[in-house]
Amino acid sequence: MGIISAPVFTQPGLVGPDNLEIISEFISLVCITVLASAIGSKTYGEKIKTINYGRIMVILLYFLSWSFATTSAVVVSTNNNNMTSCTLGMLSCDIFYAGSKIVVYAWLIERIHLVTAVKTPRLKTGIYKFHLLLLCPYVIIFALMLTFRNIYLEPDGKCTIGLQLIASVPLLVYDFLLNLYLTWLFMAPLMNVGLTSRTNWKRSRLYKLARRTLVSSIVSLLISFANVLVVVITHGHERGLVCLTMCTVDVTINAVVVHWVTTNRNNKSKDTKNKTFHTADHMSAELTFDAAEPSDMQPKFEFTSIHGLDRDSKLNDEDDSGGESIRSTQISQLSAKPLHSY
């Protein structure tokens, strides 16, 4: 007679998506849609000859952010009871998230170059090379992110990932200080124009660009700081889907504010008679996607010429033969180096 053994019950862990996973998937899909729309909006109607270095950085930021959001959506749906998926989730955070941050830094450095040393090639300016050196510590931080991390499965099958304090604290401090420094360095020349200008600075597109840049920088700084701060507080022991969702929202908001700053729907100057506004509009166009195609016949402007135009326009208003003086002022600006060559 055979012996009948007692049934053995095992804990299978999580089976099927829970509420947090459904919410995370929905957020990822929304982010994917937003980023895809941003890519289409920025690349529609663009030609190869109009794509400069700054625009490449913007499009690359969109692509990296979209790639991260897409990878996150796939990983979140498979990381329960799956160590391979859990590891891939951590790697996507390290690679795509870090990559998007480097691109944002490079984009900010390019904008600083446009408003401080536009007449000099990038690698011939000391401040540009200094800013490139400031990116080098991120290589060390990235190595720490790959080395000191937490990747494991809970007893119930939940994936837990995160950065240990030795990696998350340097990332938090570095990201906050560098973002703050680059934003201030970009805003300082723009605000100096407003303080020294004798015209209505607040009516110019350059003022609107400066205001947008300030708002977007504050938003990005707070979002990124809050995201990494949570990692520090939890000591890198977050559920995988929570960590991935927060990073997805982080990179998406950064991409959206960059899109907002680099988009100017008002392509026409509201005050075409004012030469200061005319020059400022060309500068704001170079910092957005509104710049016209390069042409040998196109007037060539320089950021520092805004002050000169402001003084000349004031003198011309007091001169009875103002029309001829304004014409000579316009001609004198044609010697500046075109921004499109950068």
DAUR-V784423 format. One record per residue. RES is the residue in one letter. SS is DSSP state (alpha for helix, beta for strand, coil for the rest). OMEGA is omega in radians with two decimals (NA if undefined). D_CENTER is the distance of its C-alpha to the mean C-alpha in Angstrom with 1 decimal. Layout:
BEGIN
RES&SS&OMEGA&D_CENTER + RES&SS&OMEGA&D_CENTER
END
This chain:
BEGIN
M&coil&-3.08&74.7 + G&coil&3.12&71.0 + I&coil&-3.14&69.0 + I&coil&-3.12&66.2 + S&coil&3.13&63.3 + A&coil&3.13&61.3 + P&coil&3.13&57.9 + V&coil&-3.13&54.9 + F&coil&3.12&51.8 + T&coil&3.11&48.3 + Q&coil&-3.08&45.0 + P&coil&-3.07&42.8 + G&coil&-3.10&39.6 + L&coil&3.09&37.1 + V&coil&-3.12&38.0 + G&coil&-3.10&35.9 + P&coil&3.01&32.7 + D&coil&-3.06&32.9 + N&alpha&-3.14&31.3 + L&alpha&3.14&28.1 + E&alpha&3.12&27.6 + I&alpha&3.12&28.1 + I&alpha&3.14&25.6 + S&alpha&3.12&23.0 + E&alpha&-3.14&23.7 + F&alpha&3.12&23.4 + I&alpha&3.12&20.0 + S&alpha&3.13&18.8 + L&alpha&3.09&20.5 + V&alpha&3.14&18.9 + C&alpha&3.11&15.3 + I&alpha&3.14&16.4 + T&alpha&-3.14&17.8 + V&alpha&-3.10&14.9 + L&alpha&3.09&12.6 + A&alpha&3.10&15.6 + S&alpha&3.12&16.1 + A&alpha&3.11&12.7 + I&alpha&3.14&13.4 + G&alpha&-3.14&16.9 + S&alpha&-3.09&16.1 + K&alpha&-3.07&14.0 + T&alpha&-3.12&16.5 + Y&coil&3.11&19.6 + G&coil&3.14&21.9 + E&coil&3.06&19.9 + K&coil&-3.10&22.1 + I&alpha&-3.08&21.8 + K&alpha&3.10&22.8 + T&alpha&-3.12&20.1 + I&coil&3.08&17.2 + N&coil&-3.05&16.2 + Y&alpha&-3.13&14.0 + G&alpha&3.14&11.0 + R&alpha&3.07&11.4 + I&alpha&3.12&11.9 + M&alpha&-3.14&8.6 + V&alpha&-3.13&7.1 + I&alpha&3.10&10.1 + L&alpha&3.08&9.9 + L&alpha&3.10&6.6 + Y&alpha&-3.09&8.8 + F&alpha&3.14&11.7 + L&alpha&3.13&10.9 + S&alpha&3.10&9.9 + W&alpha&3.13&13.1 + S&alpha&3.13&15.1 + F&alpha&3.14&14.5 + A&alpha&3.12&15.5 + T&alpha&3.10&18.5 + T&alpha&3.13&19.6 + S&alpha&-3.14&19.5 + A&alpha&3.14&21.6 + V&alpha&-3.06&24.1 + V&alpha&-3.11&24.4 + V&alpha&-3.10&24.8 + S&coil&-3.07&27.8 + T&coil&-2.97&29.5 + N&coil&3.05&28.9 + N&coil&-3.12&32.0 + N&coil&-3.08&34.9 + N&coil&-3.09&32.9 + M&alpha&3.12&32.0 + T&alpha&3.11&30.5 + S&alpha&3.12&28.0 + C&alpha&3.12&27.3 + T&alpha&3.12&26.6 + L&alpha&3.09&24.4 + G&alpha&3.12&22.3 + M&alpha&3.13&21.8 + L&alpha&3.11&21.0 + S&alpha&3.05&18.3 + C&alpha&-3.10&16.7 + D&alpha&-3.00&17.2 + I&alpha&-3.04&16.1 + F&alpha&3.14&13.3 + Y&alpha&3.12&11.7 + A&alpha&3.12&12.1 + G&alpha&3.13&11.0 + S&alpha&3.11&7.6 + K&alpha&3.12&7.4 + I&alpha&3.14&9.0 + V&alpha&3.10&6.9 + V&alpha&3.12&4.0 + Y&alpha&-3.14&7.4 + A&alpha&3.11&8.9 + W&alpha&3.10&6.8 + L&alpha&3.11&7.7 + I&alpha&3.11&11.1 + E&alpha&3.12&11.7 + R&alpha&3.08&11.3 + I&alpha&3.11&13.7 + H&alpha&-3.11&15.9 + L&alpha&-3.07&16.3 + V&alpha&-3.12&17.6 + T&alpha&-3.05&19.6 + A&coil&-3.03&21.2 + V&coil&-3.10&20.9 + K&coil&-3.10&24.5 + T&coil&3.08&24.2 + P&coil&-3.02&22.8 + R&alpha&-3.01&19.8 + L&alpha&3.06&22.0 + K&alpha&3.09&24.7 + T&coil&-3.11&23.0 + G&alpha&-3.08&23.4 + I&alpha&3.11&20.3 + Y&alpha&3.12&18.1 + K&alpha&3.08&20.1 + F&alpha&3.12&20.0 + H&alpha&3.05&16.2 + L&alpha&3.09&16.5 + L&alpha&3.11&19.1 + L&alpha&3.10&16.9 + L&coil&-3.09&14.9 + C&alpha&3.11&18.4 + P&alpha&3.14&18.9 + Y&alpha&3.07&16.1 + V&alpha&3.11&18.7 + I&alpha&3.13&21.2 + I&alpha&3.11&19.2 + F&alpha&3.09&18.4 + A&alpha&3.08&22.2 + L&alpha&3.12&23.0 + M&alpha&3.14&20.9 + L&alpha&-3.05&23.0 + T&alpha&-3.05&26.2 + F&coil&-3.11&26.3 + R&beta&3.12&25.4 + N&beta&3.09&27.5 + I&beta&3.10&28.4 + Y&beta&3.11&31.6 + L&beta&3.05&33.3 + E&coil&3.11&35.0 + P&coil&3.13&38.8 + D&coil&3.06&38.0 + G&coil&-3.14&35.6 + K&coil&3.11&32.3 + C&beta&3.10&29.5 + T&beta&-3.14&28.1 + I&beta&3.10&25.2 + G&beta&3.12&23.2 + L&beta&3.05&22.7 + Q&coil&-3.04&25.6 + L&alpha&-3.11&25.4 + I&alpha&3.10&25.7 + A&alpha&-3.04&22.2 + S&alpha&-3.13&20.5 + V&alpha&3.07&21.5 + P&alpha&3.11&20.2 + L&alpha&-3.14&16.8 + L&alpha&-3.09&16.8 + V&alpha&-3.10&18.0 + Y&alpha&-3.10&15.9 + D&alpha&-3.11&12.5 + F&alpha&-3.07&13.8 + L&alpha&-3.11&15.5 + L&alpha&3.09&13.0 + N&alpha&-3.14&10.3 + L&alpha&-3.12&13.3 + Y&alpha&-3.11&14.7 + L&alpha&3.11&12.0 + T&alpha&3.12&11.5 + W&alpha&-3.10&15.3 + L&alpha&3.10&15.8 + F&alpha&-3.07&13.8 + M&alpha&-3.03&15.6 + A&alpha&3.13&19.0 + P&alpha&-3.13&20.0 + L&alpha&3.13&19.1 + M&alpha&3.10&21.0 + N&alpha&3.07&23.8 + V&alpha&-3.13&24.3 + G&alpha&-3.10&24.8 + L&alpha&-3.08&27.2 + T&alpha&-3.10&29.3 + S&coil&3.11&29.3 + R&coil&3.13&32.7 + T&coil&-3.14&31.4 + N&coil&-3.07&29.7 + W&alpha&-3.04&26.1 + K&alpha&3.12&24.9 + R&alpha&-3.07&25.9 + S&coil&3.08&23.7 + R&alpha&3.13&20.4 + L&alpha&3.08&19.0 + Y&alpha&3.12&19.8 + K&alpha&3.10&18.0 + L&alpha&3.12&14.9 + A&alpha&3.13&15.3 + R&alpha&3.11&16.0 + R&alpha&-3.13&13.0 + T&alpha&3.13&10.7 + L&alpha&-3.14&12.8 + V&alpha&-3.11&12.9 + S&alpha&3.13&9.2 + S&alpha&3.12&8.9 + I&alpha&3.14&12.1 + V&alpha&-3.14&11.2 + S&alpha&-3.12&8.2 + L&alpha&-3.12&10.6 + L&alpha&-3.13&13.5 + I&alpha&-3.14&12.3 + S&alpha&3.13&11.3 + F&alpha&3.14&14.4 + A&alpha&-3.13&16.6 + N&alpha&-3.11&15.8 + V&alpha&3.12&16.7 + L&alpha&3.09&19.5 + V&alpha&3.09&21.1 + V&alpha&3.13&21.2 + V&alpha&-3.10&22.9 + I&alpha&-3.12&25.3 + T&coil&-3.11&26.3 + H&coil&3.08&26.8 + G&coil&3.12&24.9 + H&coil&3.10&27.4 + E&beta&3.01&25.5 + R&beta&-3.02&26.6 + G&alpha&-3.10&24.5 + L&alpha&3.10&23.6 + V&alpha&3.14&22.5 + C&alpha&-3.12&20.2 + L&alpha&-3.14&18.8 + T&alpha&3.12&18.4 + M&alpha&3.12&16.6 + C&alpha&3.09&14.1 + T&alpha&3.10&13.8 + V&alpha&3.13&13.3 + D&alpha&-3.08&10.7 + V&alpha&3.13&8.4 + T&alpha&3.11&9.5 + I&alpha&3.08&8.9 + N&alpha&3.12&5.2 + A&alpha&-3.13&5.5 + V&alpha&-3.13&8.2 + V&alpha&3.05&7.2 + V&alpha&3.10&5.0 + H&alpha&-3.14&8.3 + W&alpha&-3.13&10.3 + V&alpha&-3.05&9.6 + T&coil&3.10&10.1 + T&coil&3.11&13.2 + N&coil&-3.06&16.4 + R&coil&-3.14&19.4 + N&coil&-3.04&21.9 + N&coil&-3.12&22.5 + K&coil&3.09&25.7 + S&coil&3.14&26.3 + K&coil&-3.11&28.2 + D&coil&-3.05&30.3 + T&coil&-3.14&31.1 + K&coil&-3.09&34.0 + N&coil&-3.04&32.0 + K&alpha&3.08&31.0 + T&alpha&3.11&28.5 + F&alpha&-3.11&26.5 + H&alpha&3.11&27.0 + T&alpha&3.12&25.4 + A&alpha&3.12&22.6 + D&alpha&3.08&21.9 + H&alpha&3.09&21.7 + M&alpha&3.14&19.2 + S&alpha&3.09&17.0 + A&alpha&3.11&17.6 + E&alpha&-3.13&16.3 + L&coil&3.05&13.0 + T&coil&3.10&12.8 + F&coil&-3.07&14.5 + D&coil&-3.08&17.8 + A&coil&3.13&19.3 + A&coil&-3.14&22.6 + E&coil&3.14&23.8 + P&coil&3.13&25.0 + S&coil&3.13&28.7 + D&coil&-3.12&31.3 + M&coil&-3.10&32.6 + Q&coil&3.08&29.4 + P&coil&-3.06&29.5 + K&coil&-3.01&27.5 + F&coil&-3.12&25.8 + E&coil&-3.09&24.6 + F&coil&-3.09&22.6 + T&coil&-3.14&25.5 + S&alpha&3.13&27.9 + I&alpha&3.14&26.9 + H&alpha&-3.13&29.2 + G&alpha&3.12&31.9 + L&alpha&-3.14&31.8 + D&alpha&3.13&32.0 + R&alpha&-3.11&35.1 + D&alpha&-3.13&36.6 + S&alpha&3.12&36.2 + K&alpha&3.12&38.0 + L&alpha&-3.13&40.8 + N&alpha&3.11&41.1 + D&alpha&-3.13&41.6 + E&alpha&-3.11&44.6 + D&coil&-3.13&46.0 + D&coil&3.12&48.4 + S&coil&-3.04&47.3 + G&alpha&-3.08&43.6 + G&alpha&-3.12&43.0 + E&alpha&-3.14&43.9 + S&alpha&3.12&41.9 + I&alpha&3.12&38.7 + R&alpha&3.12&39.4 + S&alpha&3.09&39.9 + T&alpha&3.12&36.6 + Q&alpha&-3.11&34.7 + I&alpha&-3.09&36.5 + S&alpha&-3.12&35.7 + Q&alpha&-3.04&32.0 + L&alpha&-3.10&32.3 + S&alpha&-3.12&32.4 + A&coil&-3.10&28.8 + K&coil&-3.10&26.7 + P&coil&3.14&24.6 + L&alpha&-3.07&20.8 + H&alpha&-3.14&20.8 + S&alpha&3.12&22.2 + Y&coil&NA&18.9
END
